[in-house]
Amino acid sequence: MTATVTTPRTTGLDASTPASSFARHRTGVVLVGALALLTLGAFLIGGGTWPESLTVDLTGPLGDVSDWIIDNRDTHPLFLYFFGHISNAVVLSVRGVYLVLLAAGWAGVTAAAGLIAWRVAGVRLALTAVAAFILCALLGMWVPTMQTLALMAVAVLASVILGAVLGLAAGLSDHVFRSLRPVLDTMQVMPAFAYLLPVVLVFGIGVPAAVLATVIYAAPPMARLTALGLRDADAGVMEAAASLGATGRQRLLTARLPLARKELLLGLNQTIMMALSMAVIASVIGAGGLGDRVYQALASVDVGAALAAGIPIVLLAVVLDRVTAAAGNRIGTAPQAGPARSGWAVVVAGSVVAAVVARLAAKPTWPDAWTVGITEPVNEAVGWMTDHLYSGVPVIGGTADWAARFTTWILDPVRDGLQWLPWWALLLLVAVLAMVIGTWRTTLTAVLAMAAIGVLGVWDPALNTLSQVLAGVTVTLVIGFAVGIAASRSERVERLLRPVLDVFQTMPQFVYLIPVVALFGVGRAPAVVAAVIYALPAVVRITTQGMNGVDPVVMESSRSLGATGVQQLRTVQLPLARPALLLAVNQGVVLVLAVVVIGGLVGGGALGYDVVFGLAQGDLATGLVAGAAIVCLGLMLDRVTQPTQRRTGKGA
């Protein structure tokens, strides 16, 4: 048997075949073909925006659906005996968890958090958890924190169950995996705002709609990672189990699931983080808790109140992230002497004792005298910055001037340029980008997604949103790549950045909008600035990891040949870190799009405004069409920025 050696981007065909020649010169062939089509299209089709004859007006059908739902929501059996039971179950579950948390009191909940962290990860994280919950109480946010925690507990449990069931089916069946993958891809790029209107229409404003929107948003990571863990189970172990006569169910319970424990815990971690990020957005439809405090602060541009409610969300995210990550890291290691032997009985007993002692001391709730108000000091600081930085700064101008210039010099030209391009030329450009970085399948998906935007009749608003995304992504990548490269070349810089990135990455999207609006006013520029701040931590982290992941042997070899630091960066690190850099681009695009859409609340306009308007007015046609267009835009951007592994071998 002879071994065949394949190189990346080859098809496994003979080097002399036309297909192999096309693979080697793929980019050149695609660009030449695109130029030919562009020239031909200019003569045959001409210019202009998306033609009216190719649009489909969904206002009537969607309006009829909306009217039917509203008219029958209280009488139809589907709502009474299906959706109604789901709604009641959600309300009862959230209320039950909330009452348990209130009964435990601040002492019981804090003790439980500390003991669970100690049981899972040790003393240091236990102290961090205790300090986090006490700080939530000191800020006067204990009751909203418990409301958010109750909603989170129910939403995460439902997300984990749904995601695990879907992941189990996809992990055991190739057909289900292939069918589910495009659905999960679509849900991953769908901004959270797009979920809200259909859920509100069916369940109305309130906790059930908020919980179910959170479940839809947070379940995909659990499903994807569960399927990944089951499908990547060690083949040798599975063959050994089969040779011993184990049935399929026995192999699942004794081999596949234990081998996939790390992926399952990572899925739980990601589900918790996504559910927390949805907590503020769900406040728009009645989630209550900390998210509602942040949303109310946004309405009044109260930075201090927003920060007082945002800090507990960040603290919850950090504690839950660290606990679940520590649990995943401990899998497969030797049990520790202290916490491992103590068992969960100590956790339960300690929590009950703390709650009882607090009640006997007549302090089951956190005393108001022990709270520290940060709203006024923060607002005074923001007021000083607004007075001194908003306008009138000599030479460089104020933040309002920067926003105006950014809008005039960058956002307007990019938007006008996209809207000036003929519709078919823009589809051709999307096809070229997707073809260069991906495959024919991803190219077809990207082009069809972009064409669907035109068919829905929102071509110009979508290009307005696209211009904001492109501007935000450009700024994010310039800053993110520079900071990430600096962090990869200096351990000190990386250590200094780590806590900052942790905080910024766990901060809810809405929290960024408030100080940005205070400093930059309302409009498209503030929405882009908030999107840049939100997406920057992920880009910096991925860039740093990619640069640090370059083979040290290769770096040492280049150094021994006399390469300078700049030459190493340009000729070794950047080319070898290309997959990580492309992933950073992809994640930057997805995250910027998510916040640009929310920017419709602060004057961002375009599709984001249409979604907000439809949500506020209950206009299913406007909101759902805009939401569908956002999904298509996100799918297109994902496909043109996500490199696809091309298959090798015959038949590729």
N, C-alpha and C positions, 0 to 999 in steps of 0.2 A: 504494500500500500504506500503510495506517495503522498506526501503532505503538500497541500497547496497553500501558498502565502498570499493573503489578500491585504490590500492597503485601504485606508479610509477612502470613501467616495468612489470605490470601484464596484463593478457589477458582477464580477466573477466570470465575465466573458473573455474570450481571447483578445489580446491587445490589438489584433489587426481588424477586429470587427468594427462596423460603423458605430454600434452602440457604445463600445469602449472609447472610441474617439470622441463621441459626443460627451461622455462622462468626463473625460479629461479636459475638454474645452467648454464645459457646461455654461459658465458665466458668459463667455464671449458669444456663444451661439444664441443664448437667450437675449442678450442685448442687441445683437444684429437683427434677430427676428422681431424684437420689439420696435426697433427703429424703422424697419420696413413696414410693419403694421401701422405705426404712427403716421408715416408718410401717406400710406394708402388710405387710412381713415380720414385724414385731413381733406382729401379730394372727394371721397365717396360719402362721408357722413357729415362733415362740417363740424361746427362747434356748438355751444349752447349747453344749458343745464339739462337736468334729467327731463325727458319729454313727458308731457302730461298724458300722452296716449299709452305710456307704459306704467302708469300708476294705478293702484287699486284703492278705491275709497272704502275704508272700513268703518267710517263714522256711523253709517246706518246700522249694519249688523251688530257692531259692538254696543251701540246705544240701545238696541233692542235687547241684547243679552243683559246689559246693566239694568234696564227697566224691569226685565223679567225677574232677575235676582232680587231686586229691591221689593217688588210686589209680592213675591212668594217666599221671602226669607222667613216669615213668621207662620206660614201656613202649609207649605209644601212638605210632604213626607221626607224628601231628601234632606231638608234642613232640620226638620223636627227630630227624625230618628237616626240621622247619621252625623251631620255637622253639629247638630245641637248636643248630642252626647259627647262628641269630641270637645266641644267648648266647655261643657259642664265638667268634664274630667280634668281639663287643664286648670280651670278656676279652682276646683276643689284641691287639686294637687298643690298648686302654688300657695293657696291659703293655708293648707295643712303644714307645709314646710315653714311658712312664715310664722305661724303660731308656735311651732316647735322652737324656732330660733328666738322668738320673743320670750317663751317660757324659760329657755336656758339662760336668758339674760346676757349682758355683756361679758360677765365673768365666765359663764359656761361656754359660750361660743369661742371666746379668746383662748380659754384653756384647751378646748377641743382642737382648735387650729394648731396650737403649739404642740400638743401631744401627738397629733397625727403627723405633723412635720418631723417631730423627734423620732417617732416610730419608723418613718419611711427613710429619713435622710440625716438624722443626727441632731446634735445640740445646736449647732450654728444656725441651721435653717429654722429650728424651733424658735429660737430667739427672734429671728427675722419675722416669722409669722406672728408672734405675740406683739412685737413692736408695730407691725403693719395694722393689726386690728385696733390696737390702742390709739394709733394715730388717726384712724378713721373716726373713732369716738371723740378724740380731742378736737377734731375739725367740726364737730357738731353734726356729723353725717351718719350716726349709728343706725337710725331707723331707715333712711334711704338705702344704706348699705345692706341691711338685712332684707329689704324688699328686692333689691337687685340680686342678692345671693339666693333668695328663694326662687325667683324667676329663673336664674341661671341653673340651679340644681335640677329643676324640672326640664328645662330646655336641653341641657347637656345630657341628662339621662335618656330623653327621647331621641336626641341626635345620635347618641352612641348605639342605642338599640337599632334604630333605622339603618345607620351606617354599617353596623356589624352584620345585619341581615343581608343587605345589598352586597357588602364585601364578601360575605361567605358564599353567596350565590355566584358572584363573579370569580372568586378564587377557585371554585370547584368546577366551573363550567366555562369552556372557551367561548361558547356561543353567547352566554350572558355577559362575559367580560367584553367581547367585541361590541355588543349592543349597548352596554352601560357606559363604555368609555367616552363616546361623544357627548352623552348626557352630562357626565361629570365634568368634561372639558367646558361645556357651555355654562354649567353652574359655577365653575371656578372663575370664569371671566365676567360673569354677570354681576354688576354692581348691586349692593344690598338694597338700594332704593327701588330697584326694579321689582323686588319681591312684594313690596308693601301693598300696592293698590289692589291686586287680585285677592290677597288675603283679607284686606279690610272690607272689600266688597262682599265677601262670603260671610265673614265672622263679625264685621263691624269693628268700631274702635274699642280697644280694651286689651286686657291681658291675654285672652286666647289668640287674638291676631298677632300680638307681639311674640308670644311663645312659638307659634307655628312658623312665623317668618324667620325667627332665629333658628329653628330646627332645619328648615329648608336651606338656610345659609351655612349652617355649621356641620351638617351631616356628610357632605361630600368628602372631606379629608379622612374621616373615619372609614368610609366605604373604600376609598382608593388605597389607603394604607393596609386595611384588612386584606383586601384582594392581593396586594403586593406581597404581604407576609405569607399568605397561604400558597401563592404560586411559586414563591422562591424557597420553599421548604427544601431542605437538603435531600437530594434524590437518593443518596445512599441510605439514609435513615428510613425513608419511605419504602424503599425496596426491602430493607431488612424487616420492617413491620409486616409487609405483605408476605414475605417468605415464611414468617411465623404463623401465618393463617389468620391475621387480623382482618376483620371486615372493614368496609369503607368507613362506617361510623366509628369503629374502634381506632382506625388510623387517624381520623380527624381529631378525636378527643385525646389520644395519647401521643400523637406525633405532630400533626400539622399545627394545631393550636399552641402547644407548648413551644414549638420552634418559632412561632410568629409572635411571641409575647412582646418583644421589643417594638415591633411595628404596631401592635395593638395599643401599647402605651403611648407611642408617639402619636397615633391617631387620636387618642384621648386628649393628649396635650394640645394638639392643633384644634380639636373641636372646642375645647375650653377657651382658647385664645380667640377663635372666631366668634364664639357666642358672646364673649365679653365685648368684642369690637362692635357687635350688633346691638349691645345694650342701649347705647345712646341713640342710634338710628331708630330702634324700635320704640323709643319714647315718643316719636312723632305720632304713633298710632296707639298710644295709651299704655306703654310698658310701665311707667311710673319709676320710682326709685331714683338712683343716681342719674340715670339718663335723662329723666324728666327735669331734674335740677339743671343739668347742662343745657338742655334745649330751651328752658325758660331763660337762662342767662344769655343764650345766643339771641333770643328775641329782643332783649333789652340791652345787648352789648355790655353785659356786666362781667368783665374779665375775672374779678375777684371771686364772684359766686361760681363761675364756671370752673376756676381752678380748685376751689374748695370741694366741688363735686367730682372733678376729674382726677384729683390725687387719689382718692379711695379706689377708683376704677383701676388706676395704674398699680396700686398696691395689691389689690386682689389678683390682677393679672400676673404680677411678679411672683407672688407667693404660690399661686396655683401652677404657674409654669415651672418654678423651681421644684416643687414637690413631685409633680408628675415626671419631670425630667430625671430627678434623682431616683425615682422608683424604676424608671427604665434602665438607668445606668447600673443599678444594683442587680439586675437580672443576670444570672450566670456567675455571680461572684459568691465567695464564701460568706455565710451569714455572720453578722457582727455579734459580739458577745452580749452587749447590753440590750439594745432595743429589740433584737431579734427574739430573745428569750422571754421578754416581758409580755408580749402578746397584746392583742387589742383590748383585753380586759382592763389593762391599766388605763388605756385611752378613755374607755367608757366610764370607769370608776372615777378617774380624775376630773372629767368634765362634769359629772353629776355632783361631786363634792364641791367643786368651784361654784356651780349654780346654786346649790343649797346654801353655802356660806354667804353668798351675795344676797340671797333672799332673807336670811336670818339677820343680816346687817342692814336690812331695809334699803338696799341699793341694787335692785334687779335691773334697773335701767341706768344708763350713764348719766350722772348728775350734770345739770346745765352749768353749774359753777365750775366744772372741770373742763369746759370747752374753751378753745382758743380761736378767736375770730381773725381770719386772714383776709376777709373780703375788703375791708376798708384800706389796710396798708397796700394791698395789691392794686386796688383801683387808684389809690393816690400815686403809686409808682407809674401805672399806665397813663394816668392823667398827665404826669410830668413829661413822660416820653411823647405823648401826643402833642402837648403844648410846644415842646422843644424840637421834635423830630418830624411832625406831620408836614410842616411847611416852614419856609423862611430860613432854612439852614444855608449859611453862606457857601458859595462855590458849588457844593455838591447837590444842593437842593434837598427838600424833605421827602419823606416816604410817599406823600401824595404825588409829588413831581415824578418820582421814580415810577409809580404805578401808571401815571398818565403817559410817560415816555415809553414804558414797556408796551402799553396798549397801542400807542401810535406807531412805534417803530418796529414792533415785532408781531403782536397779535393781529392787528388790522391787515398788514401786508400778507401774512400767512393765510388768514381767512379769505381775503380777497383773491389771492392767487389760487387757492384751492377751488373757490367758487367760479373763477374765470376759466379754469381748465375744462375742456369738454368732458362730459360724463364718461364717454367711452375711453378717453385718454387716461382718466383716473383709474378706471377698471384695469386698463392695460398696465399701468404703473404698479397697481396692487399685484397683478399676476407676475410681473417681472420680479418684484421683491420676494414674493412667496416662492417662486420657482428657483431663484438663486439660492435661497436658504433652506428650502424644503423639498417636497416631492410634488408630483402631479396631483396627488390627492389633496395635499394641504393647499396647493394653488387653487384647485377647484373650489374648495371650501371657502377660502378667502374671497375669491371673486364673487361667488354666489351670495356670501354674507353682505358684501358691499352692494351688490345689485339689489338685494332685498330691501336695503335702506331706501333706494330710489323708488322701488315698487310701493313701499309704504307711504310715499309722498312727503318724506321729511329729509330730502337730499340736502338742502341748504342749511337747516339747523344742525344736521349731523356733521357737515363740513365745518361749521362754526365750532362745534365741540371738538372735532378732530384737530383744528388749529390750536386750540388751547392745550390739548394733550401733547401735540408735537412740540410746542414751545416748552411746556412743563418738563417733558422727558429730556429735551436737549439740555436744559439747565440742570436737571437732576443728574444726568450722566456726566456732564462736565465736572460738577462739584463732587459727585460720588466717586468717579474714577480717580480724581486727584487725591481725595481724602483716603480712599481705600488703598491706593498705591503707597501713600505716605505711611499708613498704618502697617502695611505689610513689610515695610523696610525699617520700621522702628518699633520695638516691643513697648517702649515707653508710650509712644503715641497710641498704640493699640490698647494698652491698659487704661489710659486716660479716656479713650473714646467709649470703652465697653459700657460703663454705667450710663453714659449719656445716650447711647444707642438703645440700651434696654428701656429707658424711660420713654424715649420718643417712639419706639416701636410698639409699645403697649398703650400709648395715649390714644383715646378714641378720636375718630376723625373730626367730630364736631368741635372738639376742644381747640383744634388748630385754627378754626375759622374765627373764633372770637378775638384773640389778640391781633390776628391779621387784619380783620375788619377795623379794629380800633386804630391801627397804625396806617392802613392803606385805603380805608374807605370801602365802598361797595363797588362791584364791577367784575370784569373778567380777570383783571390782574390779581386781585386778592385771592380769587379762587385758584389761580395757577400757583401763587406763592404757597398757599396751604397745601396744595397737592405736592409741590416740591418737598416741603418739610416732611410730609407724611411718607413719601416714597424714598427719601434719601437714606434712612437707616438700612433698609433692605439692600439697596445698591452698594452701600459702603461695606456691609458685612459680606456679601457674596463676592465682591471684588477682592477684599482682603483674603478671604479663604481661598479663592482661585489663585491669587499670586503666591500665597504661602504654600499652596499645594504643588508647586512646580518642583520636579525632582531635584533634590539637593546635589546629586551627582552631576547633573547637567550644568547646574549653576557653578559648581566647583571647576568643572572642565573649562567652561568659558572664562572663568576667572584666571585659571592657569595659563590660558592662551593670551592673557593680557587685556581682556575686555574691561572697559571702564564700567562704572555703575550704570551710566546712561545707556551704553551699548548693550549691557546685559538686559536692561529693562526693555529696550526696543527690539532686540533680535532674539531673545530667549524667553523672558517671562511673559511678555504680552502675547506672542504667538502660541506658547504652550498653555496659557490661561484663557485662550479664546472661548472654549465652551462655557467657562464660568462667566466670562464677560458678556456673552450672548444671553446667558440666563439672567444676568443682572439687567440687561436691556429689557428682556421680556417682563420681569417682575416690576421694573420701573414703569413700563407702559400700563400694566394692569392696575397698579396702585394709583398712578396719576389719574387714570380714567375714573376710578372709584371716587376720588375726591373732587375732580372737576364736575362730575354729575351732581354731587352734593352742593357744589358751588352755586347751583341754581338758587339756593336759599339766600345768597348774598350778592346777587346781581350777575351771576355767571351767564345767565340766559341759556339759549339753545335747548338741547334735549333735556338738560337738568331742570330748567324752568318748566318745561312741558310736563315732566313727571311730577314736580312739586305742585303745579297748577291742577293736574288731574287728581292728585291725591287730596288736595284741599277742597276741591269742588265736587269730588266723587264722579269726575268725568272719565269714564272707562276708556272711551275712544282716544282722547288726547293722551292720557297717562299711559295706557297700555301700548299704543303705537310708539310713543317715545321710548318706553321701556324696551320694547322689542328692537327698536333701532339701536339702543345702547348695547343690547346683547349682541346684535350683529356687528356693531362697531368694535366691541371688545373681542369678538371671535376673530374678526379680520386682523386686528392688531396683534392678537396672540399668534396667529398663523404666520404672519410676516416677520415675527421677531423670535420665534421658537424654532431652533434648528431641529430637523427631523432625521433620525438615524435611518439611512437608506439600507435596504436589504441587500445582502450579498449572496452570491451563488446563482445557480441556474434559475431562470424564471424570475429573476428580480426585475 
